[in-house]
Amino acid sequence: MFTGIIEGLGKVLQVEKEGSNLHFWLESPFTAELKVDQSVSHDGVCLTVTNLDAWQYRVTAVEETLSRTNLSGWKPGTMVNLERCMPANGRFDGHIVQGHVDAKAELINMKDRNGSWKLTFRHDPNAGITVEKGSICLNGVSLTIVDTAADFFSVVIIPYTWEHTNLHKMKPGDAVNIEFDILGKYLQKYLSGASLSKD
């Protein structure tokens, strides 16, 4: 489990294709602290460390992950938001984030507000719901929604988040990984009358 508070930026060093999977080698500020089998959020996607050395590590994305996220567009030099799992005695500085991306959203507008930045995204209205002042996870970053409709939402980025994540590298037309609030997803399914179990 994660909280959407980014620890640092990682850099993709190499991409290897194997069947329908992609292996990514990355460097990060905390590579030396990682271990094989550890889960790390990469732009909001929970991936398992499968190999590492003193300065780089490898994770693998399967076809299902690649189809739902923007990882298929990663290439050497891509900067990635990173967060390790929350420790049992940690603080919830963001919100409950599973690292299970629901869909991609497209950045359709970016506005400099002289001290903050307002970003507006369009998404498939069937992918999930958003509510004003609710939580959303974008590329692994826990953010608060300021405007919402069935197929779009906006967030405002403070200078610290802007400088310490890869959101400042985005431009209109780019895709971002979104994870809708888990509490909202359960509530939406319950109210729709759908069964929560898979029979």
Secondary structure, DSSP 8 states (H G I E B T S, - for coil): -B-S---EEEEEEEEEEETTEEEEEEE-TTGGG--TT-EEEETTEEEEEEEE-SS-EEEEE-HHHHHHSSGGG--TT-EEEEEE---TT---SS--B-S---EEEEEEEEEE-SSSEEEEEE--TTT----TT-EEEETTEEEEEEEE-SSEEEEEE-HHHHHHSGGGG--TT-EEEEEE-HHHHHHHHHHTT--SS--
